[in-house]
Amino acid sequence: MDLVILVSGTMMRHAEASDGRLIPKAVFFEKRLSFAPNVPTVKEVGLDVPKEIMPLLSFDIVYAAPYGLPADVHKVLNEAIEKTLRDVSFAELMEKAKLPVSELSSNEMQNRAIELYKVMPKYIESIRRGIGS
């Protein structure tokens, strides 16, 4: 296989277990990952990834709830996730698992999703050609 795009933590675990057969060439993040400091960013290797689609490629995990979720339930879920993400022992555990934690608020994530929805049609054909469908 010449190219695979994976969640960064998953990629690094596979690379470490591959006896050198899987070599991470770049990460789709603005900065190098703390647990993979020798793996350059796409910008560092000379790939010009449009800034407007970079957020799509740099997410590892996004939590989502059904549309129309009651406000009180939304509030409880947000507070629980925020509390967990700010817990030092959780952050240390996730760093050790090579799944570093960062946080976007619900509004920030919604705004990014809306922007990506607007710009992705410009790139759909290139993506289709790139994956051979």
N, C-alpha and C positions, 0 to 999 in steps of 0.2 A: 504494500500500500504506500502510495506516495504522500498522501495528505489525509489527516484526520483532525477534526476540530472537536475537542472535548471540554467539559468542565475542568477548570485548571487543576483542582485537587485530584480529580480522577485521572487526568492526564499524567500528573507527576507520579502517582502510585503505579500506574501501568508502566511508565518509563523506568522506574526504579526496579520493577519486577521483570523487566524484559531482557536483562543481561546485555544491554547496549543495542538491542535491535530496534527499539522505539526511541527516537531522539527528538525531544522538544526543540523546535526551531524558533518559535516566537510565541508570545502571549498577546491576546487582544485586550490589553489594558494600557492606560496612559503611563504607568510606572511598572518597573519590574516587581515580581511577586516576592515577598519576604522569604518564602520557603523555596523559591527557585531563582536565586539571585543571578545565576549564570545564564538564564534564559532571557534573551533580549525581548523588547517589545516589538510589535510589528513596525512601528515607526523607525526603530533602531536598525532593522534589517532592510529598510528602504521601501516598505509597502505603504502606499498612500491610501489608507482606508478613510473614506469620507467621514469627517467628524460627526455628521448627522446620523450615521449608522453605527458608530463605535459603541454607543451604549447597548445596542442589541447584542453585540458580540462579547461584551465584558460582564454580563450577568452570570452568576453561577446558579443562584437559587432565588426565586421570587415567590413570595407567599401571596395568594389571591383568595378572595372570598366571592361567593355568588353575588351577582348584581342584585340590588334591592335588599341587601342585608340590613336588618334593623340597626339604627344608629347606636343603640346601647350595646348591642353585640359587637359591632364594629369597634367601639371604644374599648371594650374589654379585651378583644383580640389584639388591637394595636398596643395597648398598655402592656399586655403579657409579652408580646414579641419585643417591644422596646426594652423592657426590664431584663429579659433574657440576653439580648444583644449587648447590654451594658454591664452584664455580670462578668467580672474579671476572670473567674474560674471557667466560665463558658468560653470566653475569648481565648484563654490559654489552651483549653481542650481542642477548640476548633483550629487553632494555629498548629498544634501538634498533629492534628488530622489533615493538615494542609488544606483547610477550608477556612481561610481568613474571613473575618466578619466585617462587613460595612453595612451601612443602613441608609435607606431612602425612606422618607415618609410616604404615606399613602398618596398624598397630593403630588409629591415629586415623581413617584412612580407612574401615576396616572398621566401626568403631563408628558413624561418621556414616552409612554405608550402611545399617546395621541400624536406626538411628533413623529414617532417611528411609523405609525400607520399612514401618516401623510407622505413620508419620503420613500417608503419601501417600494411603491410601484415603479419608481425610477430604476430600481436595482433588480427587480424580479427576474427579468429576462437574463441578465448576467448570471444571477444565482442559478437559474435553471440550466443554463449552458454549463456552468461550473460543476454542477452535480450530475449532469448527463441525463436529465429528465426531459 
